[in-house]
Amino acid sequence: MINNQNKLIKINEAAKILNISIQTLRRWDESGRLKAIRENQRGHRYYKFSDIQLMTNNIFSLAEEWISRQTASEPDNQFFCLDSPTFQARLSRLEMAMQKIPELKKDFSFISSMVGEIGNNSFDHNLGSWPDIRGIFFAYDLNKKQIVLADRGQGILTTLKRVRPALMNDGEALRMAFTEKVSGRAPENRGNGLKYVKKVVVDIKKDISLKLYFQSGNAFTILDDKTINLKIEQAAIPFRGCLALINF
């Protein structure tokens, strides 16, 4: 059985899938936008099939479809982190890739720390309590400057109600997660990671602009460097877990 994540295809096949010319792919290779794999400097260009798939997919739509699916199933392996060590390994690969992008050299660590906080929250707050699928959806497309994380966990409301039973709905819980310091014995830093994420997006001075979409249950918020007051809105597609989109 072929592992599509490692499968290589010829440049003409890649061009056909992407509906672009071979010459465009050569230019993308030379500029670093979509690197080809070659045996030597004059060898034929080959491409990872998974990279070409990613170029044709909208990773946010894939994550949203997976998290809102009524029948639980694991996402495609290239996007799936079953446990924290797998997530940390993929996060390290993302860091290395971002370091190679000139405009991100100064600020890639901010993006990495945001991704780490959101992903770690999923594993920490659902430890031993995953409702169906254990693990997270984690995908990034550096060409489109997008990173997506999602989990089919308990969601912020259920998590925070353990220490704040008076919380009534997803909107209240989401606001608390981003604005109030919350502590509890299991885990002690419950909900505090999102306040750090907000600080990175809104407050810390950077050379790049960051934007975050974050949804849990039927409530979502959008943050950027112009955010003054947190605005919580009603989501069109509700689900139990958490979904985050980072644009940079």
VEXDRENBA-634733 format. One record per residue (C-alpha): residue number from 1; residue in one letter; chain; x, y, z. Coordinates in Angstrom, 1 decimal. Each point is the difference from the previous one (the first is absolute). Layout:
N
SITE   resi   resn   chain       px       py       pz
SITE    NUM      a       A        X        Y        Z
...
end
This chain:
248
SITE   resi   resn   chain       px       py       pz
SITE      1      m       A      0.0      0.0      0.0
SITE      2      i       A      1.5      3.4     -1.0
SITE      3      n       A      0.4      2.6      2.7
SITE      4      n       A     -1.3      3.1     -1.7
SITE      5      q       A      2.0      2.1      2.4
SITE      6      n       A      3.3     -1.1     -1.4
SITE      7      k       A     -1.1     -0.8     -3.6
SITE      8      l       A      1.9      2.0     -2.7
SITE      9      i       A     -1.5      1.1     -3.3
SITE     10      k       A      1.5      1.5     -3.1
SITE     11      i       A     -0.1      3.7     -0.8
SITE     12      n       A     -2.5     -0.4     -2.9
SITE     13      e       A     -2.4     -1.9      2.4
SITE     14      a       A      0.3      2.7      2.6
SITE     15      a       A     -0.6      2.7     -2.6
SITE     16      k       A     -3.1     -1.8     -1.2
SITE     17      i       A     -1.5     -0.4      3.5
SITE     18      l       A      0.7      3.7      0.9
SITE     19      n       A     -1.2      1.1     -3.5
SITE     20      i       A      3.1      2.1     -0.6
SITE     21      s       A      2.9     -0.2     -2.4
SITE     22      i       A      3.2     -1.9      0.5
SITE     23      q       A      1.9      3.2     -0.4
SITE     24      t       A     -2.0      1.5      2.9
SITE     25      l       A      1.0     -3.0      2.2
SITE     26      r       A      3.7      0.5     -1.0
SITE     27      r       A     -0.3      3.7      1.1
SITE     28      w       A     -1.6     -1.0      3.3
SITE     29      d       A      2.8     -2.5      0.6
SITE     30      e       A      2.7      2.6     -0.7
SITE     31      s       A     -1.7      2.6      2.2
SITE     32      g       A     -0.7     -2.5      2.8
SITE     33      r       A     -3.7      0.3     -0.1
SITE     34      l       A     -0.4     -3.7     -0.8
SITE     35      k       A      3.2     -1.9      0.1
SITE     36      a       A      0.6     -3.0     -2.2
SITE     37      i       A      2.0     -3.1      0.9
SITE     38      r       A      3.0     -0.8     -2.2
SITE     39      e       A      2.6     -2.8      0.1
SITE     40      n       A      2.6      2.6     -1.2
SITE     41      q       A      0.1      3.6     -1.2
SITE     42      r       A     -0.8     -1.0     -3.6
SITE     43      g       A     -2.3     -2.8      0.8
SITE     44      h       A     -3.8     -0.1     -0.7
SITE     45      r       A     -2.3      1.8      2.4
SITE     46      y       A     -2.3     -2.1      2.1
SITE     47      y       A     -2.6      1.2      2.5
SITE     48      k       A     -1.5     -1.5      3.2
SITE     49      f       A     -3.5     -1.0     -0.8
SITE     50      s       A     -1.1      1.2      3.5
SITE     51      d       A      1.5      3.5     -0.8
SITE     52      i       A     -2.0      0.2     -3.2
SITE     53      q       A     -3.2     -1.2      1.8
SITE     54      l       A      0.5      2.8      2.5
SITE     55      m       A      0.2      2.6     -2.7
SITE     56      t       A     -3.3     -1.2     -1.4
SITE     57      n       A     -1.8     -0.2      3.4
SITE     58      n       A     -1.3      2.7      2.3
SITE     59      i       A      1.4     -1.3      3.3
SITE     60      f       A     -2.5      2.0      2.0
SITE     61      s       A     -3.0     -1.5     -1.8
SITE     62      l       A      1.5     -3.5      0.5
SITE     63      a       A      0.4      0.6      3.7
SITE     64      e       A     -3.5      1.5      0.3
SITE     65      e       A     -1.6     -2.9     -1.8
SITE     66      w       A      1.9     -2.5      2.2
SITE     67      i       A     -0.9      1.7      3.3
SITE     68      s       A     -3.7      0.4     -0.8
SITE     69      r       A     -0.4     -3.5     -1.4
SITE     70      q       A     -2.7     -2.0      1.9
SITE     71      t       A      1.7     -3.3     -0.5
SITE     72      a       A      3.4      0.0      1.7
SITE     73      s       A      3.1     -1.0     -2.1
SITE     74      e       A      3.7      0.8     -0.1
SITE     75      p       A      1.0      2.7     -2.5
SITE     76      d       A      2.6     -0.7     -2.8
SITE     77      n       A      3.2     -1.2      1.6
SITE     78      q       A      2.0      3.0     -1.3
SITE     79      f       A     -2.2      2.3      2.1
SITE     80      f       A     -0.5     -2.2      3.0
SITE     81      c       A      1.9      0.1      3.3
SITE     82      l       A     -1.1     -2.9      2.3
SITE     83      d       A      2.0      1.2      3.0
SITE     84      s       A      2.1      2.8      1.3
SITE     85      p       A      3.5     -1.4     -1.1
SITE     86      t       A     -1.3     -0.2     -3.6
SITE     87      f       A     -1.3      3.5      0.2
SITE     88      q       A      3.3      1.3      1.4
SITE     89      a       A      1.9     -1.7     -2.8
SITE     90      r       A     -2.1      1.6     -2.7
SITE     91      l       A      0.2      3.4      1.8
SITE     92      s       A      3.8     -0.3     -0.1
SITE     93      r       A     -0.2     -0.6     -3.8
SITE     94      l       A     -2.3      3.0     -0.4
SITE     95      e       A      2.6      2.1      2.0
SITE     96      m       A      2.8     -1.1     -2.3
SITE     97      a       A     -2.0      0.8     -3.1
SITE     98      m       A     -1.0      3.5      1.3
SITE     99      q       A      3.7      0.8      0.8
SITE    100      k       A      0.7     -0.3     -3.7
SITE    101      i       A     -2.5      2.7     -0.9
SITE    102      p       A      1.8      3.4      0.1
SITE    103      e       A     -2.9      2.1      1.1
SITE    104      l       A     -0.7     -2.4      2.9
SITE    105      k       A      3.6     -0.4      1.3
SITE    106      k       A     -0.6      2.6      2.9
SITE    107      d       A     -3.5     -1.0      0.9
SITE    108      f       A     -0.4     -3.7     -0.7
SITE    109      s       A      0.4     -0.8      3.7
SITE    110      f       A     -3.2      1.9      0.7
SITE    111      i       A     -2.0     -2.1     -2.5
SITE    112      s       A      1.6     -3.2      1.4
SITE    113      s       A     -0.9      0.9      3.6
SITE    114      m       A     -3.6      0.7     -1.0
SITE    115      v       A     -0.3     -3.3     -1.8
SITE    116      g       A      1.6     -1.8      3.0
SITE    117      e       A     -2.4      1.6      2.5
SITE    118      i       A     -3.1     -0.9     -2.0
SITE    119      g       A      1.2     -3.5     -0.8
SITE    120      n       A      1.1     -0.7      3.6
SITE    121      n       A     -3.3      1.3      1.3
SITE    122      s       A     -1.8     -2.7     -2.0
SITE    123      f       A      2.0     -2.8      1.5
SITE    124      d       A      0.2      1.3      3.5
SITE    125      h       A     -3.6      0.8      0.4
SITE    126      n       A     -1.4     -3.2     -1.5
SITE    127      l       A      2.5     -2.4      1.6
SITE    128      g       A     -2.0     -3.2      0.7
SITE    129      s       A     -3.2      1.7     -1.0
SITE    130      w       A     -0.1      0.0     -3.8
SITE    131      p       A     -3.7     -0.3     -1.0
SITE    132      d       A      0.8     -2.0     -3.2
SITE    133      i       A      3.2      0.6     -2.1
SITE    134      r       A      3.1      0.5      2.1
SITE    135      g       A      2.5      2.4     -1.6
SITE    136      i       A      0.0      3.1     -2.1
SITE    137      f       A     -0.1      1.2     -3.6
SITE    138      f       A      3.1      2.1     -0.6
SITE    139      a       A      0.8      1.3     -3.5
SITE    140      y       A      1.9      3.0     -1.5
SITE    141      d       A      0.4      1.5     -3.4
SITE    142      l       A      2.9      2.5      0.0
SITE    143      n       A     -0.8      1.0     -3.6
SITE    144      k       A     -3.4      1.3      1.2
SITE    145      k       A      1.4      1.0      3.4
SITE    146      q       A     -2.5     -2.1      1.9
SITE    147      i       A      0.1     -2.3      3.0
SITE    148      v       A     -3.0     -2.0      1.2
SITE    149      l       A     -0.6     -2.0      3.1
SITE    150      a       A     -3.1     -1.8      1.1
SITE    151      d       A     -1.1     -2.6      2.6
SITE    152      r       A     -3.2     -2.0      0.6
SITE    153      g       A      0.4      0.5      3.7
SITE    154      q       A     -2.3      1.2      2.8
SITE    155      g       A      0.2      3.6     -1.0
SITE    156      i       A      0.8      3.1      2.1
SITE    157      l       A     -3.4      0.2      1.8
SITE    158      t       A      0.1     -3.5      1.4
SITE    159      t       A      3.7      0.4      1.0
SITE    160      l       A     -0.5      3.4      1.8
SITE    161      k       A     -3.3     -1.0      1.7
SITE    162      r       A      2.1     -2.3      2.2
SITE    163      v       A      1.4      3.0      1.7
SITE    164      r       A     -2.7      2.6     -0.9
SITE    165      p       A     -3.3     -1.9      0.3
SITE    166      a       A     -2.0      3.2     -0.5
SITE    167      l       A      1.0      0.3     -3.7
SITE    168      m       A     -3.1     -0.2     -2.1
SITE    169      n       A      1.1     -0.3     -3.6
SITE    170      d       A      2.8     -0.3     -2.6
SITE    171      g       A      0.3      3.8     -0.4
SITE    172      e       A      0.5      0.6      3.7
SITE    173      a       A      2.6     -2.8      0.2
SITE    174      l       A      1.9      1.3     -3.1
SITE    175      r       A      0.1      3.5      1.4
SITE    176      m       A      1.3     -1.3      3.3
SITE    177      a       A      2.6     -2.1     -1.7
SITE    178      f       A      1.5      3.0     -1.8
SITE    179      t       A     -0.4      2.6      2.7
SITE    180      e       A      0.0     -1.3      3.5
SITE    181      k       A      2.6     -1.9      2.0
SITE    182      v       A     -1.4     -3.4      0.9
SITE    183      s       A      1.6     -2.6      2.2
SITE    184      g       A     -1.0     -3.5      1.0
SITE    185      r       A      1.6     -3.1      1.4
SITE    186      a       A     -0.2     -2.1     -3.2
SITE    187      p       A      1.7      1.6     -1.8
SITE    188      e       A      1.2      3.1      2.0
SITE    189      n       A      0.3      2.2     -3.1
SITE    190      r       A     -3.4     -0.8     -1.4
SITE    191      g       A     -1.0      2.6     -2.5
SITE    192      n       A      3.0      2.2      0.4
SITE    193      g       A      1.8     -0.9     -3.2
SITE    194      l       A     -2.6      1.9     -2.1
SITE    195      k       A      0.8      3.2      1.9
SITE    196      y       A      3.6     -0.4     -1.1
SITE    197      v       A     -1.1     -0.6     -3.6
SITE    198      k       A     -2.1      3.2      0.1
SITE    199      k       A      3.0      1.9      1.4
SITE    200      v       A      2.2     -1.2     -2.9
SITE    201      v       A     -2.6      0.9     -2.7
SITE    202      v       A     -1.2      3.4      1.5
SITE    203      d       A      2.6      1.4      2.3
SITE    204      i       A      3.6     -1.1     -0.8
SITE    205      k       A      1.8      2.2     -2.5
SITE    206      k       A      0.9     -2.0     -3.1
SITE    207      d       A      1.2      0.6     -3.6
SITE    208      i       A     -2.9     -2.2     -1.2
SITE    209      s       A     -3.7      0.2      0.4
SITE    210      l       A     -1.8     -3.0      1.5
SITE    211      k       A     -3.7     -0.8     -0.1
SITE    212      l       A     -1.8     -2.7      2.0
SITE    213      y       A     -3.4     -1.6     -0.5
SITE    214      f       A     -0.9     -2.2      3.0
SITE    215      q       A     -3.3     -1.9      0.5
SITE    216      s       A     -1.3     -2.3      2.7
SITE    217      g       A     -3.5     -1.3      0.0
SITE    218      n       A     -2.3      2.6     -1.6
SITE    219      a       A      2.2      3.0      0.8
SITE    220      f       A      3.0      1.5     -1.8
SITE    221      t       A      2.2      3.1      0.1
SITE    222      i       A      2.5      1.6     -2.4
SITE    223      l       A      3.1      1.7      1.3
SITE    224      d       A      2.6      2.2     -1.8
SITE    225      d       A      2.4      2.8      0.9
SITE    226      k       A     -2.9      2.5     -0.2
SITE    227      t       A     -2.2     -1.8      2.6
SITE    228      i       A     -0.9      2.2      3.0
SITE    229      n       A     -3.1     -1.7      1.4
SITE    230      l       A     -0.5     -3.8     -0.4
SITE    231      k       A     -3.1     -0.6     -2.1
SITE    232      i       A     -1.8     -3.4      0.3
SITE    233      e       A     -2.3     -1.0     -2.8
SITE    234      q       A     -2.4     -2.9     -0.8
SITE    235      a       A      1.5     -2.7     -2.2
SITE    236      a       A     -2.0     -1.3     -3.0
SITE    237      i       A      1.4     -3.6      0.5
SITE    238      p       A      0.1     -1.0      3.7
SITE    239      f       A      2.1     -2.9      1.2
SITE    240      r       A      1.3     -1.4      3.3
SITE    241      g       A      3.7      0.6     -0.2
SITE    242      c       A      2.3      2.9     -1.0
SITE    243      l       A      1.1      1.3     -3.4
SITE    244      a       A      2.8      2.6     -0.6
SITE    245      l       A      1.2      1.7     -3.1
SITE    246      i       A      3.2      2.1      0.1
SITE    247      n       A      0.8      2.3     -2.9
SITE    248      f       A      3.3      1.9     -0.3
end
